[in-house]
Amino acid sequence: GHDVLLHAGAGGVGLASQEYCHFIGNRAMANVGRPYKHFYLHKTYAAGRTLSSRDGGAFALGASKLLGSGRLRFSLNSLSADFIACTFALLRQDGRLCEIGKRAVWSYERHAAA
């Protein structure tokens, strides 16, 4: 299975995506903001694989620790600002980022430059 990053992992799309990742044999990491959401995901899907969605630096550090020397195959992104750049930095050469957010969406040109 591949490593997959799901932003906003405790929302409806995030929970459905985690279920699908589990079904096809991928390893999902999810970022969430509130402690009770971390707790919920630890009990259901992403035991030990949750990250902060409140602080871009904490997110990047936590994701790097979880991945070790590996990289992400896929990310489902709905966050903006620092999280987009951090996510691109974590992707493999052939990795994919699917953007479903509405704010600060990167242009094709900026995406190609990353």
PyMOL CGO cylinders between C-alpha atoms (Angstrom):
from pymol import cmd
from pymol.cgo import CYLINDER

trace = [
    CYLINDER, 0.00, 0.00, 0.00, 0.94, 3.60, -0.53, 0.3, 1, 1, 1, 1, 1, 1,
    CYLINDER, 0.94, 3.60, -0.53, 1.10, 6.49, 1.92, 0.3, 1, 1, 1, 1, 1, 1,
    CYLINDER, 1.10, 6.49, 1.92, -1.80, 8.89, 1.41, 0.3, 1, 1, 1, 1, 1, 1,
    CYLINDER, -1.80, 8.89, 1.41, -2.35, 12.26, 3.11, 0.3, 1, 1, 1, 1, 1, 1,
    CYLINDER, -2.35, 12.26, 3.11, -5.89, 13.43, 3.77, 0.3, 1, 1, 1, 1, 1, 1,
    CYLINDER, -5.89, 13.43, 3.77, -6.33, 17.01, 4.90, 0.3, 1, 1, 1, 1, 1, 1,
    CYLINDER, -6.33, 17.01, 4.90, -9.32, 17.63, 7.20, 0.3, 1, 1, 1, 1, 1, 1,
    CYLINDER, -9.32, 17.63, 7.20, -9.47, 13.92, 7.92, 0.3, 1, 1, 1, 1, 1, 1,
    CYLINDER, -9.47, 13.92, 7.92, -12.35, 14.08, 10.42, 0.3, 1, 1, 1, 1, 1, 1,
    CYLINDER, -12.35, 14.08, 10.42, -14.81, 15.70, 8.01, 0.3, 1, 1, 1, 1, 1, 1,
    CYLINDER, -14.81, 15.70, 8.01, -17.21, 13.83, 5.75, 0.3, 1, 1, 1, 1, 1, 1,
    CYLINDER, -17.21, 13.83, 5.75, -14.85, 13.64, 2.76, 0.3, 1, 1, 1, 1, 1, 1,
    CYLINDER, -14.85, 13.64, 2.76, -11.91, 12.78, 5.02, 0.3, 1, 1, 1, 1, 1, 1,
    CYLINDER, -11.91, 12.78, 5.02, -13.72, 9.94, 6.77, 0.3, 1, 1, 1, 1, 1, 1,
    CYLINDER, -13.72, 9.94, 6.77, -14.99, 8.49, 3.49, 0.3, 1, 1, 1, 1, 1, 1,
    CYLINDER, -14.99, 8.49, 3.49, -11.49, 8.78, 2.01, 0.3, 1, 1, 1, 1, 1, 1,
    CYLINDER, -11.49, 8.78, 2.01, -9.95, 6.98, 4.98, 0.3, 1, 1, 1, 1, 1, 1,
    CYLINDER, -9.95, 6.98, 4.98, -12.46, 4.18, 4.62, 0.3, 1, 1, 1, 1, 1, 1,
    CYLINDER, -12.46, 4.18, 4.62, -11.60, 3.87, 0.93, 0.3, 1, 1, 1, 1, 1, 1,
    CYLINDER, -11.60, 3.87, 0.93, -7.83, 3.93, 1.64, 0.3, 1, 1, 1, 1, 1, 1,
    CYLINDER, -7.83, 3.93, 1.64, -8.29, 1.13, 4.14, 0.3, 1, 1, 1, 1, 1, 1,
    CYLINDER, -8.29, 1.13, 4.14, -10.41, -0.83, 1.65, 0.3, 1, 1, 1, 1, 1, 1,
    CYLINDER, -10.41, -0.83, 1.65, -7.77, -0.70, -1.12, 0.3, 1, 1, 1, 1, 1, 1,
    CYLINDER, -7.77, -0.70, -1.12, -4.83, -1.28, 1.22, 0.3, 1, 1, 1, 1, 1, 1,
    CYLINDER, -4.83, -1.28, 1.22, -3.27, 2.18, 1.39, 0.3, 1, 1, 1, 1, 1, 1,
    CYLINDER, -3.27, 2.18, 1.39, -1.95, 3.79, 4.59, 0.3, 1, 1, 1, 1, 1, 1,
    CYLINDER, -1.95, 3.79, 4.59, -3.79, 7.02, 5.36, 0.3, 1, 1, 1, 1, 1, 1,
    CYLINDER, -3.79, 7.02, 5.36, -2.43, 9.94, 7.35, 0.3, 1, 1, 1, 1, 1, 1,
    CYLINDER, -2.43, 9.94, 7.35, -4.90, 12.63, 8.29, 0.3, 1, 1, 1, 1, 1, 1,
    CYLINDER, -4.90, 12.63, 8.29, -4.57, 16.09, 9.71, 0.3, 1, 1, 1, 1, 1, 1,
    CYLINDER, -4.57, 16.09, 9.71, -7.15, 17.55, 12.04, 0.3, 1, 1, 1, 1, 1, 1,
    CYLINDER, -7.15, 17.55, 12.04, -7.33, 20.52, 14.37, 0.3, 1, 1, 1, 1, 1, 1,
    CYLINDER, -7.33, 20.52, 14.37, -9.14, 19.64, 17.56, 0.3, 1, 1, 1, 1, 1, 1,
    CYLINDER, -9.14, 19.64, 17.56, -7.91, 17.15, 20.18, 0.3, 1, 1, 1, 1, 1, 1,
    CYLINDER, -7.91, 17.15, 20.18, -11.21, 15.24, 20.19, 0.3, 1, 1, 1, 1, 1, 1,
    CYLINDER, -11.21, 15.24, 20.19, -10.84, 14.71, 16.42, 0.3, 1, 1, 1, 1, 1, 1,
    CYLINDER, -10.84, 14.71, 16.42, -7.34, 13.29, 16.91, 0.3, 1, 1, 1, 1, 1, 1,
    CYLINDER, -7.34, 13.29, 16.91, -8.79, 11.00, 19.57, 0.3, 1, 1, 1, 1, 1, 1,
    CYLINDER, -8.79, 11.00, 19.57, -11.64, 9.88, 17.31, 0.3, 1, 1, 1, 1, 1, 1,
    CYLINDER, -11.64, 9.88, 17.31, -9.33, 9.07, 14.41, 0.3, 1, 1, 1, 1, 1, 1,
    CYLINDER, -9.33, 9.07, 14.41, -6.94, 7.18, 16.67, 0.3, 1, 1, 1, 1, 1, 1,
    CYLINDER, -6.94, 7.18, 16.67, -9.86, 5.00, 17.77, 0.3, 1, 1, 1, 1, 1, 1,
    CYLINDER, -9.86, 5.00, 17.77, -11.23, 4.41, 14.28, 0.3, 1, 1, 1, 1, 1, 1,
    CYLINDER, -11.23, 4.41, 14.28, -8.90, 4.73, 11.29, 0.3, 1, 1, 1, 1, 1, 1,
    CYLINDER, -8.90, 4.73, 11.29, -5.56, 6.49, 11.59, 0.3, 1, 1, 1, 1, 1, 1,
    CYLINDER, -5.56, 6.49, 11.59, -4.08, 5.12, 14.81, 0.3, 1, 1, 1, 1, 1, 1,
    CYLINDER, -4.08, 5.12, 14.81, -0.86, 7.04, 15.34, 0.3, 1, 1, 1, 1, 1, 1,
    CYLINDER, -0.86, 7.04, 15.34, -1.08, 8.76, 11.97, 0.3, 1, 1, 1, 1, 1, 1,
    CYLINDER, -1.08, 8.76, 11.97, -2.78, 12.08, 12.71, 0.3, 1, 1, 1, 1, 1, 1,
    CYLINDER, -2.78, 12.08, 12.71, -1.19, 15.49, 12.21, 0.3, 1, 1, 1, 1, 1, 1,
    CYLINDER, -1.19, 15.49, 12.21, -1.96, 19.08, 13.17, 0.3, 1, 1, 1, 1, 1, 1,
    CYLINDER, -1.96, 19.08, 13.17, -3.97, 21.26, 10.83, 0.3, 1, 1, 1, 1, 1, 1,
    CYLINDER, -3.97, 21.26, 10.83, -3.55, 24.31, 13.10, 0.3, 1, 1, 1, 1, 1, 1,
    CYLINDER, -3.55, 24.31, 13.10, 0.18, 24.88, 12.57, 0.3, 1, 1, 1, 1, 1, 1,
    CYLINDER, 0.18, 24.88, 12.57, 1.98, 24.41, 9.24, 0.3, 1, 1, 1, 1, 1, 1,
    CYLINDER, 1.98, 24.41, 9.24, 5.34, 23.86, 10.92, 0.3, 1, 1, 1, 1, 1, 1,
    CYLINDER, 5.34, 23.86, 10.92, 4.02, 21.18, 13.26, 0.3, 1, 1, 1, 1, 1, 1,
    CYLINDER, 4.02, 21.18, 13.26, 2.28, 19.53, 10.31, 0.3, 1, 1, 1, 1, 1, 1,
    CYLINDER, 2.28, 19.53, 10.31, 5.48, 19.43, 8.21, 0.3, 1, 1, 1, 1, 1, 1,
    CYLINDER, 5.48, 19.43, 8.21, 7.56, 18.07, 11.09, 0.3, 1, 1, 1, 1, 1, 1,
    CYLINDER, 7.56, 18.07, 11.09, 4.99, 15.42, 12.01, 0.3, 1, 1, 1, 1, 1, 1,
    CYLINDER, 4.99, 15.42, 12.01, 4.53, 14.29, 8.40, 0.3, 1, 1, 1, 1, 1, 1,
    CYLINDER, 4.53, 14.29, 8.40, 8.29, 14.02, 7.88, 0.3, 1, 1, 1, 1, 1, 1,
    CYLINDER, 8.29, 14.02, 7.88, 8.58, 11.86, 11.01, 0.3, 1, 1, 1, 1, 1, 1,
    CYLINDER, 8.58, 11.86, 11.01, 5.74, 9.58, 9.90, 0.3, 1, 1, 1, 1, 1, 1,
    CYLINDER, 5.74, 9.58, 9.90, 7.13, 9.17, 6.39, 0.3, 1, 1, 1, 1, 1, 1,
    CYLINDER, 7.13, 9.17, 6.39, 10.77, 8.80, 7.37, 0.3, 1, 1, 1, 1, 1, 1,
    CYLINDER, 10.77, 8.80, 7.37, 12.73, 8.71, 4.13, 0.3, 1, 1, 1, 1, 1, 1,
    CYLINDER, 12.73, 8.71, 4.13, 9.60, 7.89, 2.10, 0.3, 1, 1, 1, 1, 1, 1,
    CYLINDER, 9.60, 7.89, 2.10, 7.29, 10.22, 0.23, 0.3, 1, 1, 1, 1, 1, 1,
    CYLINDER, 7.29, 10.22, 0.23, 3.56, 10.49, -0.42, 0.3, 1, 1, 1, 1, 1, 1,
    CYLINDER, 3.56, 10.49, -0.42, 1.93, 8.89, -3.42, 0.3, 1, 1, 1, 1, 1, 1,
    CYLINDER, 1.93, 8.89, -3.42, -1.27, 10.96, -3.13, 0.3, 1, 1, 1, 1, 1, 1,
    CYLINDER, -1.27, 10.96, -3.13, -2.78, 13.81, -1.15, 0.3, 1, 1, 1, 1, 1, 1,
    CYLINDER, -2.78, 13.81, -1.15, -6.36, 15.02, -0.99, 0.3, 1, 1, 1, 1, 1, 1,
    CYLINDER, -6.36, 15.02, -0.99, -6.01, 18.68, -0.07, 0.3, 1, 1, 1, 1, 1, 1,
    CYLINDER, -6.01, 18.68, -0.07, -8.62, 21.08, 1.25, 0.3, 1, 1, 1, 1, 1, 1,
    CYLINDER, -8.62, 21.08, 1.25, -6.38, 23.45, 3.23, 0.3, 1, 1, 1, 1, 1, 1,
    CYLINDER, -6.38, 23.45, 3.23, -4.57, 26.58, 2.07, 0.3, 1, 1, 1, 1, 1, 1,
    CYLINDER, -4.57, 26.58, 2.07, -1.46, 28.68, 2.72, 0.3, 1, 1, 1, 1, 1, 1,
    CYLINDER, -1.46, 28.68, 2.72, 1.56, 26.81, 4.13, 0.3, 1, 1, 1, 1, 1, 1,
    CYLINDER, 1.56, 26.81, 4.13, -0.14, 23.44, 3.92, 0.3, 1, 1, 1, 1, 1, 1,
    CYLINDER, -0.14, 23.44, 3.92, -0.12, 23.41, 0.10, 0.3, 1, 1, 1, 1, 1, 1,
    CYLINDER, -0.12, 23.41, 0.10, 3.62, 24.07, -0.10, 0.3, 1, 1, 1, 1, 1, 1,
    CYLINDER, 3.62, 24.07, -0.10, 4.35, 21.53, 2.64, 0.3, 1, 1, 1, 1, 1, 1,
    CYLINDER, 4.35, 21.53, 2.64, 2.22, 18.91, 0.91, 0.3, 1, 1, 1, 1, 1, 1,
    CYLINDER, 2.22, 18.91, 0.91, 4.03, 19.41, -2.40, 0.3, 1, 1, 1, 1, 1, 1,
    CYLINDER, 4.03, 19.41, -2.40, 7.35, 19.00, -0.58, 0.3, 1, 1, 1, 1, 1, 1,
    CYLINDER, 7.35, 19.00, -0.58, 6.16, 15.62, 0.77, 0.3, 1, 1, 1, 1, 1, 1,
    CYLINDER, 6.16, 15.62, 0.77, 5.02, 14.20, -2.58, 0.3, 1, 1, 1, 1, 1, 1,
    CYLINDER, 5.02, 14.20, -2.58, 7.03, 11.68, -4.57, 0.3, 1, 1, 1, 1, 1, 1,
    CYLINDER, 7.03, 11.68, -4.57, 8.28, 12.58, -8.03, 0.3, 1, 1, 1, 1, 1, 1,
    CYLINDER, 8.28, 12.58, -8.03, 5.23, 10.81, -9.53, 0.3, 1, 1, 1, 1, 1, 1,
    CYLINDER, 5.23, 10.81, -9.53, 2.93, 11.81, -6.64, 0.3, 1, 1, 1, 1, 1, 1,
    CYLINDER, 2.93, 11.81, -6.64, -0.43, 13.48, -7.13, 0.3, 1, 1, 1, 1, 1, 1,
    CYLINDER, -0.43, 13.48, -7.13, -2.24, 16.23, -5.27, 0.3, 1, 1, 1, 1, 1, 1,
    CYLINDER, -2.24, 16.23, -5.27, -6.00, 16.49, -5.66, 0.3, 1, 1, 1, 1, 1, 1,
    CYLINDER, -6.00, 16.49, -5.66, -7.24, 19.94, -4.67, 0.3, 1, 1, 1, 1, 1, 1,
    CYLINDER, -7.24, 19.94, -4.67, -10.78, 20.20, -3.33, 0.3, 1, 1, 1, 1, 1, 1,
    CYLINDER, -10.78, 20.20, -3.33, -10.34, 23.46, -1.42, 0.3, 1, 1, 1, 1, 1, 1,
    CYLINDER, -10.34, 23.46, -1.42, -11.86, 26.80, -2.31, 0.3, 1, 1, 1, 1, 1, 1,
    CYLINDER, -11.86, 26.80, -2.31, -9.35, 29.28, -0.85, 0.3, 1, 1, 1, 1, 1, 1,
    CYLINDER, -9.35, 29.28, -0.85, -5.84, 30.07, -2.08, 0.3, 1, 1, 1, 1, 1, 1,
    CYLINDER, -5.84, 30.07, -2.08, -5.94, 27.38, -4.77, 0.3, 1, 1, 1, 1, 1, 1,
    CYLINDER, -5.94, 27.38, -4.77, -2.68, 27.29, -6.71, 0.3, 1, 1, 1, 1, 1, 1,
    CYLINDER, -2.68, 27.29, -6.71, -2.64, 28.04, -10.44, 0.3, 1, 1, 1, 1, 1, 1,
    CYLINDER, -2.64, 28.04, -10.44, -1.36, 25.46, -12.91, 0.3, 1, 1, 1, 1, 1, 1,
    CYLINDER, -1.36, 25.46, -12.91, 1.75, 27.60, -13.40, 0.3, 1, 1, 1, 1, 1, 1,
    CYLINDER, 1.75, 27.60, -13.40, 2.55, 27.73, -9.69, 0.3, 1, 1, 1, 1, 1, 1,
    CYLINDER, 2.55, 27.73, -9.69, 1.87, 24.03, -9.36, 0.3, 1, 1, 1, 1, 1, 1,
    CYLINDER, 1.87, 24.03, -9.36, 4.23, 23.24, -12.24, 0.3, 1, 1, 1, 1, 1, 1,
    CYLINDER, 4.23, 23.24, -12.24, 6.94, 25.39, -10.67, 0.3, 1, 1, 1, 1, 1, 1,
    CYLINDER, 6.94, 25.39, -10.67, 6.70, 23.50, -7.37, 0.3, 1, 1, 1, 1, 1, 1,
]
cmd.load_cgo(trace, "trace")
